[in-house]
Amino acid sequence: MSSSIAKTRLSVLDRSRTREGEDGGSALRATVSLARELEGLGYHRFWVSEHHGVPGVAGSAPTVLAAAVAAATSTIRVGTGGVMLPNHQPMVVAEQFGVLESLFPGRIDMGLGRSVGFTDGVRRALGRGKQDADDFAGQLDELLGWFTGSQRAHPQVHARPPEGLRVPPYVLATGEGAAVAAAAGLPLVIGDLRGRAKVVAAVERYRAEFRPSAWSPEPYVVVAGTVAVAATEEEAARLLMPEAWALAYSRTRGVFPPLEPPERIGSRAMTDRQREFYASGLRGHIHGTEEQVRDALERAVAETAADEVLVTTSTYDRAALLDSYARLARVAGLTRADTWTGGHVGPS
């Protein structure tokens, strides 16, 4: 086992993707079940995401889903990847994470992004506009102030129970996210592994501009991306097909559909534009046998100097997905409980 992988934490973000013929409740319950399995495999943290009005994604209320995941597990860290802060009032977000931390002390992460609703209709339903993402840095500062008691946006108002609690915050790098994370002295989550040169440049700027804070004394980088592992390279490539087709469909039809089985996708008639998007969706991901993935992951960690890898894989076959995660755990040398004791300072 390579030294870079051995020193790198390995975590998972699950988007609660629906499968063809499956309702949202089944997808959400599967997310909770997956978290239990990954805890047993020794993964460090398990995050859930926020999407609104997307047909193929059931995860719309990440702090609610995180509570269900935390209640069903006992050792794995649980959090959000992430709560889209411009969609919410910072005090409400602080209260939600304060409740989570109070119920599951020492296990909750607060991953935060700056995106707003995907469409004009969704943004109107949320009571937000595109401009609400412009003051992400200010919203983030207010949010953290509700925990420290230092916020000044609303004098003499205190958030209960978050005030006095420490819930580790992470900034998802979208647009100016890396610069915001550096200025605030917070850990950075950035992806994906396919755009390696862009990621490396952003990480280098983040490390150079990082200002130590009470939340994190030094930079901490989480690189996110798809990783698929199977007995053969061909089987691993099949795991990528459902998400690649869903992406191609969304780019050409404007709707993100539930995942379909790869055998149907392989025989599907596609327009030239769909085939172009589909081929693009298949390229660049880390996939293959355990040996191939070990080598590719070693290169990715070395090139990005990542402290942690957040795996974001989605596919139609849940059993094959779990097998992929089990194989990846072997690649990374994970144990049955997360007993990683490396030398990182800062984020949990």
C-alpha positions as CSV (number, residue, x, y, z in Angstrom):
1,M,0.0,0.0,0.0
2,S,1.4,3.4,-1.0
3,S,2.3,5.9,1.6
4,S,0.2,8.8,0.1
5,I,-3.0,6.8,0.3
6,A,-2.2,5.5,3.8
7,K,-2.0,9.1,5.0
8,T,-5.1,10.3,3.3
9,R,-8.6,10.1,4.8
10,L,-11.3,8.5,2.7
11,S,-14.9,9.6,2.9
12,V,-18.1,9.5,0.9
13,L,-20.8,11.9,-0.3
14,D,-24.1,10.3,-1.3
15,R,-26.6,12.4,-3.3
16,S,-29.6,10.0,-2.7
17,R,-30.0,9.4,-6.4
18,T,-33.2,7.7,-7.4
19,R,-33.3,4.7,-9.7
20,E,-35.8,4.0,-12.4
21,G,-39.1,2.8,-10.8
22,E,-38.0,3.9,-7.3
23,D,-39.6,6.6,-5.2
24,G,-37.8,9.2,-3.1
25,G,-38.3,7.4,0.2
26,S,-36.6,4.3,-1.1
27,A,-33.6,6.4,-2.2
28,L,-33.4,8.1,1.2
29,R,-33.6,4.8,3.1
30,A,-30.9,3.4,0.8
31,T,-28.6,6.4,1.7
32,V,-29.0,5.6,5.4
33,S,-28.3,1.9,4.8
34,L,-25.2,2.8,2.8
35,A,-23.9,4.9,5.6
36,R,-24.1,2.0,8.0
37,E,-22.2,-0.2,5.5
38,L,-19.5,2.3,5.0
39,E,-19.1,2.9,8.7
40,G,-18.4,-0.9,9.0
41,L,-15.8,-0.6,6.2
42,G,-13.9,2.1,8.1
43,Y,-14.7,5.3,6.0
44,H,-14.0,8.5,7.9
45,R,-17.1,10.6,7.1
46,F,-20.4,10.3,5.3
47,W,-22.0,13.4,3.8
48,V,-25.4,14.1,2.1
49,S,-26.3,16.9,-0.3
50,E,-28.9,19.5,-1.0
51,H,-30.9,19.6,-4.2
52,H,-34.3,21.3,-4.8
53,G,-36.8,20.3,-7.5
54,V,-34.5,17.8,-9.2
55,P,-36.5,14.6,-10.3
56,G,-33.5,12.2,-10.0
57,V,-32.3,13.4,-6.5
58,A,-34.3,12.7,-3.3
59,G,-31.9,14.6,-1.0
60,S,-33.5,18.1,-0.5
61,A,-33.2,18.5,3.3
62,P,-29.6,17.6,4.2
63,T,-29.7,18.4,7.9
64,V,-32.8,16.2,8.3
65,L,-31.2,13.4,6.4
66,A,-28.0,13.8,8.3
67,A,-29.9,13.3,11.5
68,A,-31.3,10.0,10.2
69,V,-27.8,8.9,9.2
70,A,-26.3,9.9,12.5
71,A,-29.0,8.1,14.4
72,A,-28.4,4.9,12.4
73,T,-24.6,4.9,12.9
74,S,-22.3,5.3,15.9
75,T,-18.7,6.1,14.8
76,I,-18.6,7.6,11.3
77,R,-18.6,11.4,11.1
78,V,-21.8,12.7,9.5
79,G,-22.4,16.0,7.6
80,T,-23.5,17.9,4.6
81,G,-21.8,18.3,1.2
82,G,-23.4,20.7,1.5
83,V,-26.0,23.0,2.8
84,M,-26.3,25.8,0.2
85,L,-26.0,28.8,2.5
86,P,-27.6,31.4,0.2
87,N,-30.8,29.4,0.2
88,H,-31.2,29.9,4.0
89,Q,-31.0,32.3,6.8
90,P,-27.7,31.8,8.6
91,M,-29.3,31.7,12.1
92,V,-31.6,28.8,11.0
93,V,-28.7,26.8,9.6
94,A,-26.8,27.4,12.8
95,E,-29.7,26.2,14.8
96,Q,-30.1,23.0,12.7
97,F,-26.4,22.1,13.1
98,G,-26.5,23.1,16.8
99,V,-29.3,20.5,17.3
100,L,-27.4,17.9,15.4
101,E,-24.2,18.5,17.4
102,S,-26.2,18.4,20.6
103,L,-27.8,15.1,19.7
104,F,-24.6,13.5,18.2
105,P,-21.7,15.3,19.9
106,G,-18.3,15.2,18.2
107,R,-19.6,13.5,15.0
108,I,-21.2,16.4,13.0
109,D,-19.6,18.3,10.0
110,M,-21.0,21.5,8.5
111,G,-20.2,21.5,4.8
112,L,-21.4,24.7,3.1
113,G,-21.8,25.9,-0.5
114,R,-22.7,29.1,-2.2
115,S,-25.1,27.8,-4.9
116,V,-28.7,28.9,-5.1
117,G,-31.7,27.0,-6.6
118,F,-31.0,25.4,-10.0
119,T,-33.8,27.2,-12.0
120,D,-35.6,30.5,-11.8
121,G,-38.8,28.7,-10.6
122,V,-36.9,26.9,-7.8
123,R,-35.2,30.1,-6.7
124,R,-38.6,31.9,-6.6
125,A,-40.0,29.0,-4.5
126,L,-37.1,29.3,-2.1
127,G,-37.5,33.1,-2.0
128,R,-34.1,33.6,-3.4
129,G,-32.4,35.0,-6.5
130,K,-29.0,34.6,-8.2
131,Q,-27.7,37.7,-6.4
132,D,-28.1,35.9,-3.0
133,A,-24.9,34.0,-3.8
134,D,-22.9,37.2,-4.1
135,D,-22.5,37.7,-0.3
136,F,-21.5,34.2,0.6
137,A,-18.5,35.4,2.6
138,G,-20.8,37.6,4.7
139,Q,-23.3,34.9,5.2
140,L,-20.6,32.5,6.2
141,D,-19.2,35.0,8.7
142,E,-22.6,35.5,10.2
143,L,-23.2,31.8,10.5
144,L,-20.0,31.1,12.3
145,G,-20.7,34.1,14.6
146,W,-23.9,32.3,15.8
147,F,-21.6,29.6,17.2
148,T,-19.0,31.9,18.7
149,G,-21.5,34.5,19.9
150,S,-19.7,37.1,17.9
151,Q,-22.2,37.9,15.2
152,R,-23.2,41.5,14.9
153,A,-25.9,41.4,12.2
154,H,-28.6,41.0,14.8
155,P,-27.5,42.6,18.1
156,Q,-28.7,41.0,21.4
157,V,-29.9,37.9,19.5
158,H,-28.4,34.5,20.4
159,A,-28.8,31.2,18.7
160,R,-29.7,28.2,20.9
161,P,-28.3,25.6,21.1
162,P,-25.4,26.4,18.7
163,E,-23.8,29.2,20.7
164,G,-20.7,27.8,22.4
165,L,-20.6,24.6,20.3
166,R,-17.9,23.8,17.7
167,V,-19.2,22.1,14.6
168,P,-16.3,21.9,12.0
169,P,-17.2,24.0,9.0
170,Y,-16.0,23.2,5.4
171,V,-16.4,25.4,2.3
172,L,-17.4,23.7,-1.0
173,A,-15.4,25.4,-3.8
174,T,-17.8,26.7,-6.4
175,G,-16.7,29.9,-8.1
176,E,-15.0,32.0,-5.5
177,G,-15.4,29.3,-2.8
178,A,-11.6,28.6,-2.6
179,A,-10.8,32.2,-2.0
180,V,-13.5,32.5,0.6
181,A,-12.3,29.4,2.4
182,A,-8.7,30.8,2.5
183,A,-9.8,34.2,3.8
184,A,-12.0,32.6,6.5
185,G,-9.3,30.1,7.5
186,L,-11.6,27.1,6.8
187,P,-11.1,23.7,5.2
188,L,-11.7,23.5,1.5
189,V,-13.7,20.8,-0.4
190,I,-13.0,21.0,-4.1
191,G,-13.7,18.8,-7.2
192,D,-13.6,17.0,-9.3
193,L,-10.7,14.7,-9.8
194,R,-11.2,15.0,-13.6
195,G,-10.2,18.6,-13.9
196,R,-6.9,18.0,-12.3
197,A,-5.0,21.1,-13.5
198,K,-7.8,23.4,-12.4
199,V,-8.1,21.7,-9.0
200,V,-4.3,21.9,-8.5
201,A,-4.2,25.6,-9.3
202,A,-7.1,26.3,-7.0
203,V,-5.5,24.3,-4.1
204,E,-2.2,26.1,-4.6
205,R,-3.9,29.5,-4.3
206,Y,-5.9,28.3,-1.3
207,R,-2.8,27.2,0.5
208,A,-0.9,30.4,-0.4
209,E,-3.7,32.7,0.8
210,F,-4.9,30.7,3.8
211,R,-5.2,32.7,7.0
212,P,-5.2,30.6,10.2
213,S,-8.3,30.8,12.2
214,A,-9.9,29.5,15.4
215,W,-11.6,26.9,13.3
216,S,-8.5,25.6,11.5
217,P,-4.9,26.5,12.2
218,E,-3.6,25.3,8.8
219,P,-5.0,24.6,5.3
220,Y,-6.9,21.4,4.9
221,V,-7.9,20.1,1.4
222,V,-10.6,17.6,0.6
223,V,-10.7,16.6,-3.1
224,A,-14.0,15.2,-4.4
225,G,-14.6,12.9,-7.3
226,T,-16.0,9.7,-8.8
227,V,-14.1,6.5,-8.0
228,A,-15.4,3.1,-9.3
229,V,-13.7,-0.2,-8.5
230,A,-14.7,-3.7,-9.9
231,A,-13.2,-7.1,-10.7
232,T,-12.4,-5.8,-14.2
233,E,-11.8,-2.5,-15.9
234,E,-14.9,-3.1,-18.1
235,E,-17.1,-3.7,-15.1
236,A,-15.9,-0.6,-13.4
237,A,-16.6,1.4,-16.6
238,R,-20.2,0.1,-16.6
239,L,-20.7,1.6,-13.1
240,L,-20.1,5.1,-14.7
241,M,-22.7,4.7,-17.4
242,P,-25.9,5.5,-15.5
243,E,-24.7,8.9,-14.2
244,A,-23.1,9.8,-17.5
245,W,-26.3,9.2,-19.3
246,A,-28.3,11.1,-16.7
247,L,-26.0,14.1,-17.2
248,A,-26.3,13.9,-21.0
249,Y,-30.1,13.7,-20.8
250,S,-30.2,16.7,-18.4
251,R,-27.9,18.8,-20.7
252,T,-30.2,18.1,-23.7
253,R,-33.7,17.8,-22.1
254,G,-33.4,20.1,-19.1
255,V,-34.4,17.4,-16.6
256,F,-32.1,15.3,-14.5
257,P,-33.7,11.8,-14.6
258,P,-33.5,8.8,-12.3
259,L,-30.6,6.4,-13.0
260,E,-31.2,3.6,-15.6
261,P,-29.5,0.2,-15.9
262,P,-26.3,0.3,-18.0
263,E,-27.5,-2.5,-20.4
264,R,-30.3,-0.2,-21.6
265,I,-28.0,2.8,-21.9
266,G,-25.6,0.8,-24.0
267,S,-28.2,0.0,-26.6
268,R,-29.9,3.4,-26.5
269,A,-30.2,5.6,-29.6
270,M,-28.7,9.0,-28.8
271,T,-28.5,12.2,-30.7
272,D,-25.1,13.5,-31.7
273,R,-25.2,16.1,-28.9
274,Q,-26.3,13.5,-26.3
275,R,-23.6,11.2,-27.3
276,E,-21.0,14.0,-27.0
277,F,-22.2,14.8,-23.5
278,Y,-22.4,11.1,-22.6
279,A,-18.8,10.5,-23.7
280,S,-17.7,13.5,-21.8
281,G,-19.4,12.1,-18.7
282,L,-17.5,8.9,-18.9
283,R,-14.0,10.4,-19.3
284,G,-11.5,11.1,-16.7
285,H,-13.0,9.4,-13.6
286,I,-10.8,7.1,-11.5
287,H,-12.0,3.6,-12.3
288,G,-10.7,0.0,-12.9
289,T,-9.4,-2.9,-10.9
290,E,-8.1,-2.5,-7.4
291,E,-4.5,-2.3,-8.7
292,Q,-5.5,0.3,-11.4
293,V,-7.4,2.4,-8.9
294,R,-4.6,2.3,-6.4
295,D,-2.2,3.7,-8.9
296,A,-4.6,6.4,-10.1
297,L,-5.6,7.4,-6.7
298,E,-1.9,7.6,-5.6
299,R,-1.3,10.0,-8.5
300,A,-4.3,12.1,-7.7
301,V,-3.3,12.5,-4.1
302,A,0.3,13.3,-5.0
303,E,-0.7,15.9,-7.6
304,T,-3.3,17.6,-5.4
305,A,-1.6,17.2,-2.1
306,A,-5.1,16.3,-0.7
307,D,-5.5,15.6,2.9
308,E,-8.7,13.7,2.2
309,V,-10.6,12.2,-0.8
310,L,-14.4,12.5,-0.8
311,V,-15.9,9.9,-3.2
312,T,-19.1,10.9,-4.9
313,T,-19.9,7.8,-7.1
314,S,-23.5,7.1,-8.2
315,T,-24.7,4.1,-10.2
316,Y,-27.8,2.1,-10.8
317,D,-26.8,-1.2,-9.2
318,R,-26.6,-0.6,-5.4
319,A,-25.0,-4.0,-4.8
320,A,-22.3,-3.1,-7.3
321,L,-21.8,0.3,-5.7
322,L,-21.3,-1.2,-2.3
323,D,-18.9,-3.7,-3.8
324,S,-17.0,-0.8,-5.3
325,Y,-16.7,0.9,-1.9
326,A,-15.6,-2.4,-0.3
327,R,-12.8,-2.8,-2.9
328,L,-11.8,0.8,-2.5
329,A,-11.6,0.3,1.3
330,R,-9.1,-2.5,0.6
331,V,-7.2,-0.3,-1.7
332,A,-6.9,2.4,1.0
333,G,-6.2,-0.1,3.8
334,L,-9.2,1.0,5.8
335,T,-10.0,-1.0,9.0
336,R,-13.4,-2.0,10.3
337,A,-13.5,1.2,12.4
338,D,-12.0,4.5,11.6
339,T,-8.8,4.4,13.7
340,W,-6.8,6.7,11.4
341,T,-4.2,8.5,13.5
342,G,-2.3,10.5,11.1
343,G,-0.6,13.9,11.8
344,H,-3.2,16.3,10.6
345,V,-3.9,19.4,12.7
346,G,-7.3,21.0,12.4
347,P,-10.4,19.4,11.0
348,S,-11.8,16.2,12.6
